[in-house]
Amino acid sequence: MSESTHPATLEQRFVPRDRQSFFDAQRRNRRATWRLSVLCLLAVVIMGIPLALIVTPFLYAVSLLVADIVNLFFPLSPAFWQQASEVARFGFVALHWLLNHQPAAPRALAIGAAVMLLPGAVLSILLWLGMNGLFKHAGVGGALLALKAREPNPGDLKELQLNDVIQEMAIAAGLPAPRVMLIDAAGANAAAIGTSPADARIVVSRRLLDDLSRDEMEGALAHLIGSIGNGDLRIAFRVTSIFETCGLLVAVINSPFGSQSRRTLWRIIRYGIGGSRKGDSTQEAAAVAEILARGVGMDTDDIDRMFDTTRKKSILRSIRDFLLFPIFFTNTAIKLSLWFFSGAILGPSVALLWRTRKYLADASAVQLTRNPDGLASALQKLSADANFIPAGNWASHLFIINPSTSDGGSSARPDQRQQEILAQAWAASAQTEDAGSAARTRPADFAATVREFSAVQRAAFSGDAKAIARLDAARQALSALDPALAAQIPNVADLAAARQGDRAAIGRLRGLRQQEAGDRKPQNGPDESGMSSITFLAFHPPVKRRLKRLDRMGAHADLGAADHKLWIVAAVFSLIFAPFFVALVALFLLLIAIMILSSLTFLLIWMAFIHEIFGFFAHH
Amino acid sequence: MRISPELIGIAIAAAILIWIVAGFNALVALRTRVQNAWAEIDVQLKRRHDLIPNLVEAVRGYMQHERSTLEAVAQARTQAMAAARGGIEQRSTAESVLTGALGNLFAVAENYPQLRAVESVMLLQEQLTSTENRIAYARQFYNDEVMKYNTAQSTFPRNLFARPFGFSPAAMFTAADSERANVQVRV
């Protein structure tokens, strides 16, 4: 176990702290999942109502246009037009009731509501089912390519150990062992990806193997395998496809305006037709999914370009602008309501749901390993470590801990001047060792230097004498150039003492590490793409809270003192700002309502206008 | 339409029948899981038996003075393989003797630092360590499944018909007395 990382007192270690069994924890989280699923469903319905209100008139407009064009060449029967106007009348009844508080018969009202809502809702559900089917058979190949995952090497002791640990955990869970792939990234993290337990893969970064002990690795992998066994992948797949459907809706509405969304649509259609072909189709699927997931954002480049006033006017362009004008309102309304509702209602409820799944997976991990300390110490180590995985942003919710966007490999990202000094010192230290390797590191190539440095540092930690000598040389060279920077490199004497079990040296090293972590914090900005960018609430529960729950199941994590003062400050602030917040939400809802109504009005005018023109042509 | 007493009787009988069938199926499913879990232990025990000769061969050259330890392992393995045809109780005893002998071997191997430098030995040891873990986890899973199965049999609705239908409590794979005796803390 991790004696060295958790110097708990004897009393702490042997006093029973098992206040909640992992079975109880699992049961509680399963119940919470049910509650939150209902909440998510409710959120989808709430989001669906304005969406359907916007999409349905658009659909009617398109079908009216088609009917008019058909009518021009093959005149339709009067009965058809009769029925169409009947449908429109029911819609107006509902609208009148809503806006002018006109009394209406409940039957007519129900039909009116159905007329206004059903076509849009049906279209959305069909699109969602289509998305599910489309990405289901794509599998995880594209994702693995994007992460640059590779097969483990059975000759390497650590990678063999990883394979063994996964087999062990699968046996403990009574599941078939998922396949494992490795990423050679600078961050330490791991994820379970896939669409169902059948095609699940576990992706582990090589650095995790080097940083964690066997017990900790067991805990981390048990979390992932427990998560697969609990069916989290299927939940994640469904949730992602909801957001992708929203992106697709935006792309469809946008398509008359911009080449970008037309290209996205075209890619999806091409992929849907030729999807059964293997090869790069899986990669294509991953790319399309990423574009769609990002589409919920508020970027309107296509529309901006469309109504760009600086471009020179022509009559044709003016006519086109005039014809497409109502769709501009439809477009903005749909984007605004998607952005608002997915950010304020759907996003948080999905995030809460996903958090309970993470807690559940933690409890399952404790059930599998019967060793809560392993997972607790793994979580602590990973959260303090660099855990960013390049190209892993779209799936950040699937990772064991949130891959923060800090620069992996190095600790705090040094500025330009510091980079130069560090690289110079590193090169100088190589020169003192042997002249041949000095040519390898040029001061300009800072990333390579960092990679090399962390490799040497790892070797030094495991007791390689040559690596320790190299570190010492680098430290001396650095202190000649910049003493402040030199203080950040661990002292070799401390490393040696820590290996002998010297408490003071361990304390110094840990202090250094915490200082690095503190330096790094401000750079952890929010994710810019992927599911977690959709809402302000993170998809991962805070590590501290996870540790607290593990502690309740018997782990010996040092939680630190709870900050009561911070709570009070937060409460006071929220009390002060709550009215403003409510006003802001009300304002947004009002704005969305206005946009929906104007979209409706303009579409109606437009429909009447187009219909009259076609009627004029049809008569002559 | 009036609901006749016969109809109510038939409905109740059908409900009870469905209830019994569902309970029976649940018990069968649990029993299958227990058997499955037992098969997994079997696979891992066999894996261990297959790995041991390789390890013994690999370390024999370095551990000339530990002949008795190596022989104890080989002997325990033979006995465990012989017990493989016996019942659960017999097997768990033989296997825990083997676990003890292997633990002894690993403890002794700590005294030979030159072994750490031999990669093939390290890989073998990792495999054997992992197999030990797998056996432990398979046992844990088996015991959990047995617990669920036995609880399902002895709780109310199902305990009425579990015995008549031929379900009986399954035995846990417990640590034998010899294994417990091995845990001695020397201060």
Chai-1 contact restraints between the chains, C-beta under 6 A:
chainA,res_idxA,chainB,res_idxB,connection_type,confidence,min_distance_angstrom,max_distance_angstrom,comment,restraint_id
A,L157,B,M122,contact,1.0,0.0,6.0,A-B,restraint_1
A,L160,B,E126,contact,1.0,0.0,6.0,A-B,restraint_2
A,Q161,B,E126,contact,1.0,0.0,6.0,A-B,restraint_3
A,D164,B,S130,contact,1.0,0.0,6.0,A-B,restraint_4
A,E168,B,N133,contact,1.0,0.0,6.0,A-B,restraint_5
A,E168,B,R134,contact,1.0,0.0,6.0,A-B,restraint_6
A,E168,B,Y137,contact,1.0,0.0,6.0,A-B,restraint_7
A,I171,B,R134,contact,1.0,0.0,6.0,A-B,restraint_8
A,I171,B,Y137,contact,1.0,0.0,6.0,A-B,restraint_9
A,I171,B,A138,contact,1.0,0.0,6.0,A-B,restraint_10
A,A172,B,Y137,contact,1.0,0.0,6.0,A-B,restraint_11
A,A172,B,F141,contact,1.0,0.0,6.0,A-B,restraint_12
A,G174,B,F141,contact,1.0,0.0,6.0,A-B,restraint_13
